[in-house]
Amino acid sequence: MSSVAVLWVAASSPNPDPMNTCGLVRALESSRVLSRCQNQRVNNGRRNQTTQTTWSSSSSVMSFRRRRSSVVSSSLVAHPAGEIDLSSEEKVYNVVLRQAALVNKQLRSTSPVLDDVKKPQDIIRPGSLSLLAEAYDRCGEVCAEYAKTFYLGTLLMTPERRKAIWAIYVWCRRTDELVDGPNASHITPMALDRWEARLEDLFHGRAFDMLDAALADTVTRYPVDIQPFRDMIEGMRMDLRKSRYNNFDELYLYCYYVAGTVGLMSVPVMGINPKSKATTESVYNAALALGIANQLTNILRDVGEDARRGRVYLPQDELAQAGLSDEDIFAGKVTDKWRNFMRLQLKRARMFFDEAEKGVTELDAASRWPVWASLLLYRRILDEIEANDYNNFTKRAYVGKVKKIAALPLAYAKSVVKVSS
């Protein structure tokens, strides 16, 4: 959940990199990522022109450049049928491009509502305005009950944006509850299929209940794409069938599904500062980075809790390279091997936070403060893991109330920084 669609590829070396996974070398060299990818696009099931995609960075500052090339990347695997295997980062980046295009389309349009979604008047019936207001209020109540800090941050937004963010939050929470809630043991893939069909109805203005109605209204007012919502449901499907991740490429896709999607859903509502010179695409990449960083933080914080549920959300190949296994995690003993492994995992999470920071300054002024506050507070959970001597088996890292309050002035100071010129 960046720019997050970062391809972590380094030049070949006589010494194998400890973070190498399936040909994607995730080099963490003094917080630098050197990556380069030549990406062959296939249109309509057959080879077409080749686009080389190059990612580069210095001190975790990543930039995206595209140029035509006839060179086919050796990191991509071609099947006999002519299909190309893309890394998870590349797959996710395609969603970023789609969302950015949707926003740009609206910016070019004279109408605030896109042509391919229903307009508010199509779903609002006489006498229903009060019901719609009640629906948004209920979303706010749910947000206030289950995400107090986040809720307080939304109060800093404009009323319209605040309501829309509440509606998105509630849908995400309800989706997550399907596999993590009290009835999770009864949830089947078929139930998730029904939930996705209900999502499709919602995007066509057919709300099943009051909470659906709030989101159905929101997606008519902002250029929100349905794909991140579909992808979040796919993340729930993944949780039903998968409890191990072979490498970071697999884990990255999971993090996108369950958290990176939230960033893509939210940016259209939060808005981009009209004075920003950054591309829409780069802002969405940063939002995606924040989602990925948050989910990696969740995973690193909850290692012990997940282990007690029989789940290990850590790259298996990286565990093996560190001399660790699932048995070590289930034993819950902090060793030097574990500390060294965790240092690398924390370093990667911080790199995603670094990338996310670049995009926050490009958001609309009314949205920057709560996003900065959320970013800074979540990032501090990583500091707390270190303070607990990397014991995330029996100690839960959290940011205390005093530290939360102390972070608000810093978040405000960062929120008033001028956008790129």
Order of alpha helices (4+ residues) and beta strands (2+ residues): beta-beta-beta-beta-beta-beta-beta-alpha-alpha-alpha-alpha-alpha-alpha-alpha-alpha-alpha-alpha-alpha-alpha-alpha-alpha-alpha-alpha-alpha
